[in-house]
Amino acid sequence: VSGSVVLVGAGPGDPDLLTLAAVRALQDADVILHDDLVSDAVLAFARNEARKFLVGKRGGRPSASQREIEALMVGLARQGKKVARLKGGDPMLFGRADEEIAACRAAGVPVTVIPGITAMSAAAAAIGRSLTGRGTARKVEIVTGHDRTGALPDEAGPELTTRVVYMPKGSAGEHAALLLSEGWAPETPVAFVVAASRPEQRVVAGALVDAAILAQACGDEPALLLVGALAKELSLDATTVRSGTDG
Ligand SMILES: C[S@@+](CC[C@H](N)C(=O)[O-])C[C@H]1O[C@@H](n2cnc3c(N)ncnc32)[C@H](O)[C@@H]1O
């Protein structure tokens, strides 16, 4: 396969909130598959010759099914095209990214992700208030307003939650103990993502019960702790420490 797919975060709408990497990917793409929420001002960064397909819903027209989007994306990459899959906000929040990444991998198509500014960050900026005001909020909850049928989903338990912990290293053991006491399973996957997006980026992954040991393997760089199903079976590099086995 000579083509490739890049999932590109288009940000909340203002083209000034695109990343440099997103602009470069748009200028490089042969084909752009975009959602309805992606603004025309963002699409204007694409080359004139690039083909653009709207694959989201708009104006009551029937939208392409997720399967059709994946088939189109993979098919174009297999023809040697550089495909930019442009999604509103950040592709990794409520954007069906896992399905699209899996489809590419299954077809042997190289796939990468460029994060974007999520709507939440733009909303906080719009109201001029921190989402984690000192003394008012130490947790931010991101949930979906509706399920596949349009109904309000049930409150998610631990098995349907991704927990993201900022500044996790000093208290990882206590944090894990708290979650275990709240009913999280000891074998719940966890991953410290160290120096994300930087050259020294790495992942230290294992089980919730071993969080304190894993934290020690993170070194001095900044790290985020991810807890939940997404931390399972990560494609781990050589620097990765797996808890409980290789010490
Ligand atoms: C399918 S979700 C995708 C979220 C996106 N991946 C992100 O990170 O922002 C679409 C929802 O995001 C919210 N959204 C997207 N852009 C927005 C904006 N500019 N202002 C407010 N809400 C926005 C709306 O609630 C919209 O229904």
The ligand as an SDF file (V2000), in Angstrom:
LIG
                    3D

 27 29  0  0  0  0  0  0  0  0999 V2000
  -19.9810   13.9410   17.4170 C   0  0  0  0  0  0  0  0  0  0  0  0
  -19.4320   15.1400   18.5860 S   0  0  0  0  0  0  0  0  0  0  0  0
  -17.7390   15.3240   18.0960 C   0  0  0  0  0  0  0  0  0  0  0  0
  -16.9010   16.0550   19.1130 C   0  0  0  0  0  0  0  0  0  0  0  0
  -15.5410   16.4440   18.5940 C   0  0  0  0  0  0  0  0  0  0  0  0
  -14.7490   15.2680   18.2330 N   0  0  0  0  0  0  0  0  0  0  0  0
  -14.7620   17.3250   19.5670 C   0  0  0  0  0  0  0  0  0  0  0  0
  -13.7080   16.9030   20.0650 O   0  0  0  0  0  0  0  0  0  0  0  0
  -15.2190   18.4250   19.8300 O   0  0  0  0  0  0  0  0  0  0  0  0
  -20.2120   16.5860   17.9900 C   0  0  0  0  0  0  0  0  0  0  0  0
  -20.6760   17.5120   19.1040 C   0  0  0  0  0  0  0  0  0  0  0  0
  -19.6070   18.3460   19.5280 O   0  0  0  0  0  0  0  0  0  0  0  0
  -20.0990   19.5900   19.9900 C   0  0  0  0  0  0  0  0  0  0  0  0
  -19.4660   20.6740   19.2160 N   0  0  0  0  0  0  0  0  0  0  0  0
  -18.6670   20.5600   18.1360 C   0  0  0  0  0  0  0  0  0  0  0  0
  -18.2140   21.7710   17.7320 N   0  0  0  0  0  0  0  0  0  0  0  0
  -18.7280   22.6640   18.5780 C   0  0  0  0  0  0  0  0  0  0  0  0
  -18.6310   24.0840   18.7070 C   0  0  0  0  0  0  0  0  0  0  0  0
  -17.8880   24.7990   17.8710 N   0  0  0  0  0  0  0  0  0  0  0  0
  -19.3130   24.6600   19.7090 N   0  0  0  0  0  0  0  0  0  0  0  0
  -20.0330   23.9430   20.5830 C   0  0  0  0  0  0  0  0  0  0  0  0
  -20.1730   22.6030   20.5190 N   0  0  0  0  0  0  0  0  0  0  0  0
  -19.5390   21.9760   19.5380 C   0  0  0  0  0  0  0  0  0  0  0  0
  -21.6010   19.5490   19.7730 C   0  0  0  0  0  0  0  0  0  0  0  0
  -22.1910   19.1260   20.9790 O   0  0  0  0  0  0  0  0  0  0  0  0
  -21.7540   18.4960   18.7110 C   0  0  0  0  0  0  0  0  0  0  0  0
  -23.0350   17.9030   18.7550 O   0  0  0  0  0  0  0  0  0  0  0  0
  1  2  1  0
  2  3  1  0
  2 10  1  0
  3  4  1  0
  4  5  1  0
  5  6  1  0
  5  7  1  0
  7  8  2  0
  7  9  1  0
 10 11  1  0
 11 12  1  0
 11 26  1  0
 12 13  1  0
 13 14  1  0
 13 24  1  0
 14 15  1  0
 14 23  1  0
 15 16  2  0
 16 17  1  0
 17 18  1  0
 17 23  2  0
 18 19  1  0
 18 20  2  0
 20 21  1  0
 21 22  2  0
 22 23  1  0
 24 25  1  0
 24 26  1  0
 26 27  1  0
M  CHG  2   2   1   9  -1
M  END
$$$$
